[in-house]
Each structure stands twice: as structure tokens, then as C-alpha cells.
């Protein structure tokens, strides 16, 4: 799975979160920060991770979620690492 495909999938997830300004989702990149750039409440990051698990058919370790950064690339890297682990 390509990184861009994952980002597009994450944007689909983010579109379902009413606290995020939908206009800002048009320019999401790996460097986009969920909290600083999109105004995502930090408590919402857990929900985003849970929805990403469902969408990409992966299961994250609790430690990985605890250590997750707030940039899009952080969750993209986690999805790829988790898929590679099998």
C-alpha cells in the first residue's frame, strides 16, 4: 500500500470528524499536524487511530498508540509498520 493511498484513506476518516475544518482537509500532507494544523482535539486522536485500524485492517499495539506523534506521517508510518509485522 502506497503512502499516498494511506493519506487519502486518513482524509476520508477525518471528513467524518465534525470538529475538523473540512476546508483544511484539501491540503493534507505527511507533514500536516492533526492538532496544530487541523485543530483536532488531542482526545480525538485515539478515535482516528481506531478508525484507521478498521479502515486499513490492522491492529495497533497500545504502546504504539501511546507513542504516536501528532503528524499525519506518524500514523502513516505506524500503519505501514503494523502491516509489515503481519
C-alpha positions in Angstrom: 0.0 0.0 0.0 1.4 3.4 -1.0 1.8 6.2 1.4 -0.5 8.5 -0.7 -3.2 5.9 -0.6 -3.0 5.8 3.2 -3.1 9.6 3.4 -6.2 9.6 1.2 -7.8 7.0 3.5 -7.0 9.1 6.5 -8.6 12.1 4.9 -11.8 10.1 4.4 -11.7 9.3 8.2 -11.0 12.9 9.1 -14.0 14.0 7.0 -16.2 12.2 9.5 -15.0 14.2 12.4 -17.1 17.3 12.9 -14.6 19.3 14.9 -12.2 19.4 11.9 -12.4 22.3 9.4 -13.3 20.5 6.2 -11.5 23.1 4.1 -8.2 22.2 5.7 -8.5 18.6 4.5 -7.9 19.7 0.9 -4.2 20.2 1.6 -3.3 17.4 3.9 0.3 16.1 3.5 2.5 13.9 5.6 3.8 17.0 7.4 0.2 18.1 8.4 -0.1 18.1 12.2 -3.5 16.8 13.4 -3.5 19.2 16.4 -1.7 22.3 15.2 -2.8 22.4 11.5 -6.3 20.7 11.6 -7.3 21.8 15.1 -8.1 18.2 16.1 -8.7 17.8 19.8 -6.0 15.5 21.2 -8.6 13.2 22.6 -9.9 12.6 19.1 -6.5 11.1 18.0 -7.5 7.8 19.7 -10.7 7.7 17.7 -8.7 8.4 14.5 -6.4 5.6 15.3 -9.3 3.2 16.0 -11.0 4.2 12.7 -7.6 3.7 10.9 -7.4 0.2 12.4 -10.7 -0.6 10.9 -10.1 1.0 7.5 -6.7 -0.5 6.9 -7.4 -3.8 8.6 -4.6 -3.5 11.2 -4.4 -3.7 15.0 -2.0 -1.3 16.7 -0.3 -2.2 19.9 -1.3 0.0 22.9 2.3 1.2 23.2 2.4 2.3 19.6 -0.7 4.4 20.1 0.7 5.9 23.3 3.9 6.9 21.4 2.0 8.2 18.4 3.1 11.6 17.3 0.6 14.2 16.0 1.7 14.4 12.4 0.0 12.5 9.5 3.3 10.8 8.7 3.4 9.3 12.2 0.2 7.4 11.7 1.2 6.5 8.1 4.4 5.0 9.4 2.5 3.1 12.1 0.1 1.7 9.6 2.9 0.5 7.3 5.0 -0.9 10.2 1.9 -2.8 11.5 1.1 -4.2 8.1 4.7 -5.4 7.7 4.5 -7.2 11.0 1.5 -9.1 9.7 
